[in-house]
Amino acid sequence: MTNNNVPEQSTGVAENALHGMLQVALLFWKLLSETLQEWGFTLNPYDKCVTNKDIISKQCTIIWHVDNLKISYVNKDVVEDILTIWERKPNMSWRSP
């Protein structure tokens, strides 16, 4: 990719940074989706960033985009339990510092 106004070296650095960001996003998606499936969640066939699981006869939904997550369930204690279990994984946290 060349542009008369951008040095070739700068373009390469930007492409490498973009590639690295895509790799990190893909690795996070893979870790999260595999973990949720291990916990009994089912990936939505139309949107691979949405999972569902019936818990105590009610649907729990987890959706995410990049590194933003939303957990929806009628009982906040279940949401807290999911967060706690996730945080038991090495070097993982969903909560802001």
BADRENVO-119124 format. One record per residue: x, y, z of N, C-alpha, C, CB in turn. Coordinates in steps of 0.05 Angstrom, whole numbers, padded with zeros to 5 digits, always signed. Glycine has a CB too. Layout:
<sites>
XYZXYZXYZXYZ
...
</sites>
This chain:
<sites>
+00017-00023+00000+00000+00000+00000+00018+00025+00000-00019+00000+00024
+00015+00042-00020+00031+00066-00021+00013+00090-00023+00050+00065-00044
+00023+00112-00013+00009+00138-00014+00031+00159-00017-00009+00143+00012
+00028+00177-00035+00048+00197-00040+00054+00215-00016+00041+00214-00064
+00035+00218+00002+00039+00235+00025+00048+00221+00050+00013+00249+00031
+00049+00194+00050+00056+00178+00074+00081+00162+00068+00033+00160+00082
+00102+00165+00085+00126+00148+00080+00119+00119+00082+00148+00156+00100
+00133+00103+00066+00128+00074+00065+00132+00061+00092+00147+00061+00045
+00151+00070+00108+00157+00059+00134+00133+00063+00153+00183+00071+00146
+00121+00087+00152+00098+00093+00169+00075+00075+00163+00090+00123+00167
+00071+00070+00137+00049+00053+00129+00052+00025+00139+00047+00053+00098
+00077+00015+00139+00082-00012+00149+00078-00014+00179+00111-00020+00143
+00085+00006+00194+00081+00006+00223+00051+00006+00228+00094+00031+00236
+00036+00022+00214+00007+00023+00218-00006-00004+00211-00006+00045+00201
+00003-00016+00190-00008-00043+00182-00002-00063+00203+00003-00052+00155
+00022-00063+00215+00030-00082+00236+00013-00077+00261+00060-00079+00242
+00009-00052+00268-00008-00046+00292-00036-00056+00288-00007-00016+00298
-00047-00051+00264-00074-00060+00258-00076-00090+00259-00083-00050+00231
-00057-00104+00248-00056-00133+00248-00056-00143+00276-00032-00144+00232
-00039-00131+00293-00037-00139+00321-00064-00135+00336-00016-00124+00335
-00077-00113+00331-00103-00108+00344-00124-00129+00335-00113-00080+00337
-00124-00136+00310-00142-00157+00300-00136-00184+00313-00141-00159+00270
-00111-00190+00316-00104-00216+00329-00113-00216+00358-00073-00220+00328
-00110-00195+00373-00118-00193+00401-00148-00196+00402-00109-00167+00414
-00163-00183+00385-00192-00185+00385-00201-00213+00380-00205-00166+00365
-00189-00226+00360-00196-00254+00354-00189-00273+00377-00181-00263+00328
-00166-00269+00389-00159-00286+00412-00178-00283+00435-00130-00280+00421
-00187-00258+00441-00206-00253+00462-00233-00266+00455-00210-00223+00466
-00242-00263+00430-00267-00275+00422-00266-00306+00426-00274-00268+00392
-00244-00317+00417-00241-00346+00419-00241-00355+00448-00215-00355+00406
-00226-00342+00466-00225-00349+00494-00253-00346+00506-00205-00331+00509
-00266-00324+00502-00292-00319+00514-00313-00338+00503-00301-00290+00508
-00315-00342+00477-00336-00359+00466-00331-00388+00474-00336-00357+00435
-00306-00398+00475-00301-00425+00483-00307-00429+00513-00272-00433+00478
-00300-00409+00529-00306-00411+00558-00336-00412+00563-00293-00388+00573
-00350-00395+00550-00379-00394+00554-00393-00420+00544-00392-00370+00539
-00383-00431+00522-00394-00456+00513-00388-00479+00533-00382-00463+00485
-00364-00478+00545-00358-00498+00566-00377-00496+00589-00328-00494+00576
-00386-00472+00595-00405-00467+00617-00434-00472+00609-00402-00438+00626
-00439-00481+00584-00465-00489+00576-00480-00468+00560-00481-00495+00599
-00467-00445+00553-00479-00425+00536-00478-00434+00507-00465-00397+00540
-00498-00425+00492-00499-00432+00463-00495-00407+00447-00526-00445+00456
-00476-00408+00428-00471-00385+00410-00495-00381+00391-00446-00389+00393
-00503-00357+00387-00525-00350+00369-00514-00355+00340-00534-00320+00372
-00529-00370+00324-00519-00377+00297-00518-00352+00279-00536-00398+00285
-00532-00331+00285-00533-00307+00268-00514-00285+00278-00561-00297+00267
-00506-00286+00303-00488-00266+00314-00469-00281+00333-00503-00243+00327
-00445-00285+00326-00426-00301+00342-00416-00287+00366-00403-00309+00324
-00426-00263+00372-00419-00248+00396-00442-00247+00415-00409-00220+00389
-00461-00266+00412-00484-00269+00430-00486-00298+00439-00510-00259+00415
-00489-00302+00465-00493-00329+00475-00517-00328+00494-00468-00339+00491
-00530-00351+00496-00553-00354+00513-00551-00380+00529-00579-00353+00497
-00564-00380+00552-00566-00404+00569-00590-00402+00586-00540-00409+00586
-00606-00423+00588-00628-00423+00607-00617-00430+00635-00650-00443+00598
-00622-00412+00654-00614-00416+00682-00640-00412+00698-00592-00395+00690
-00647-00433+00713-00671-00433+00730-00695-00423+00713-00667-00414+00755
-00698-00436+00690-00721-00431+00672-00723-00402+00661-00746-00438+00686
-00701-00387+00662-00700-00360+00651-00675-00358+00634-00700-00338+00673
-00677-00342+00612-00655-00339+00594-00634-00319+00604-00665-00331+00566
-00609-00328+00604-00587-00310+00610-00573-00305+00583-00567-00323+00631
-00569-00279+00576-00556-00272+00551-00531-00256+00557-00575-00256+00534
-00509-00264+00543-00484-00249+00544-00478-00240+00516-00461-00266+00557
-00474-00214+00512-00467-00203+00486-00441-00187+00490-00490-00185+00474
-00425-00185+00469-00401-00170+00470-00393-00158+00443-00378-00186+00481
-00379-00136+00445-00367-00124+00421-00339-00114+00429-00385-00100+00410
-00319-00125+00416-00291-00120+00423-00287-00128+00452-00283-00090+00418
-00284-00109+00470-00280-00116+00498-00302-00106+00516-00252-00106+00508
-00325-00099+00505-00348-00090+00521-00367-00113+00523-00361-00065+00508
-00376-00119+00547-00394-00142+00551-00419-00132+00566-00381-00164+00567
-00441-00146+00560-00466-00141+00574-00478-00168+00581-00486-00124+00556
-00484-00171+00606-00497-00196+00616-00525-00189+00625-00480-00209+00640
-00544-00202+00614-00572-00197+00621-00585-00221+00633-00589-00188+00596
-00596-00217+00657-00610-00239+00671-00628-00226+00692-00591-00259+00684
-00650-00239+00699-00670-00228+00717-00659-00225+00746-00695-00244+00717
-00639-00240+00753-00628-00241+00780-00599-00232+00780-00631-00269+00793
-00594-00209+00793-00566-00198+00793-00546-00217+00806-00566-00171+00807
-00555-00235+00825-00537-00253+00838-00525-00273+00817-00552-00269+00860
-00540-00281+00798-00530-00299+00777-00509-00284+00760-00553-00309+00758
-00514-00259+00754-00494-00243+00739-00469-00241+00755-00506-00214+00733
-00471-00236+00781-00447-00234+00798-00432-00261+00799-00455-00225+00827
-00447-00283+00800-00435-00309+00800-00419-00314+00774-00456-00331+00803
-00430-00306+00751-00415-00309+00726-00390-00292+00726-00433-00300+00702
-00391-00268+00736-00367-00251+00738-00346-00264+00757-00375-00223+00748
-00355-00274+00779-00337-00286+00798-00323-00311+00786-00352-00294+00824
-00338-00328+00772-00326-00352+00760-00306-00343+00739-00348-00369+00747
-00313-00323+00723-00294-00314+00702-00268-00303+00715-00307-00291+00685
-00271-00289+00737-00247-00277+00749-00229-00298+00762-00256-00257+00771
-00240-00322+00766-00223-00344+00776-00204-00354+00755-00240-00367+00786
-00209-00348+00730-00191-00355+00708-00166-00338+00711-00204-00352+00680
-00142-00349+00707-00118-00334+00710-00117-00308+00693-00094-00351+00704
-00111-00286+00705-00107-00260+00692-00132-00250+00678-00085-00263+00672
-00155-00256+00688-00180-00247+00675-00197-00231+00695-00196-00271+00664
-00208-00209+00684-00227-00194+00700-00246-00179+00681-00213-00174+00719
-00272-00178+00688-00291-00163+00672-00296-00136+00685-00317-00178+00669
-00287-00133+00710-00293-00108+00724-00272-00087+00718-00295-00114+00755
-00281-00062+00718-00262-00040+00714-00244-00038+00739-00277-00013+00709
-00219-00029+00734-00200-00026+00757-00209-00004+00776-00172-00021+00747
</sites>
